[in-house]
Amino acid sequence: MSVRKYASKWGYYFGYEGARYRKQGFKTKRAAVEAETKAKNKIMKGIVINNKSSFLDYYNQ
C-alpha cells in the first residue's frame, strides 16, 4: 500500500505494468485507501483506457 500524506492532504501512488498512477487531495487516510483500492480494481479488470491511443483504435479492438 502506498498511501501517504502530502502537505495537509492524503494521496496514493502505485505502479502497474510500467505505468504510474497517482492521486492526491483526500481529506482522510481512509478515503485515500478506498480510492487506491478502487483504482487498482479498475486497472486489474482492464477498464482503464490507454490515453495514448485514439478512440478509433480503441473502438476497433
DAMOWO-V107180 format. One record per backbone hydrogen bond with DSSP energy under -0.5 kcal/mol. CO is the residue of the C=O (numbers start at 1). NH is the residue of the N-H. If there is no record, write none. Layout:
BEGIN
CO:NH ; CO:NH
END
This chain:
BEGIN
2:13 ; 4:6 ; 4:11 ; 5:7 ; 6:9 ; 9:6 ; 10:25 ; 10:26 ; 11:4 ; 12:23 ; 14:21 ; 16:19 ; 19:16 ; 21:14 ; 23:12 ; 26:10 ; 28:32 ; 29:33 ; 30:34 ; 31:35 ; 32:36 ; 33:37 ; 34:38 ; 35:39 ; 36:40 ; 37:41 ; 38:42 ; 39:43 ; 40:44 ; 41:45 ; 42:46 ; 42:47 ; 42:48 ; 43:46 ; 50:53 ; 54:58 ; 55:59 ; 56:60 ; 57:61 ; 58:61
END
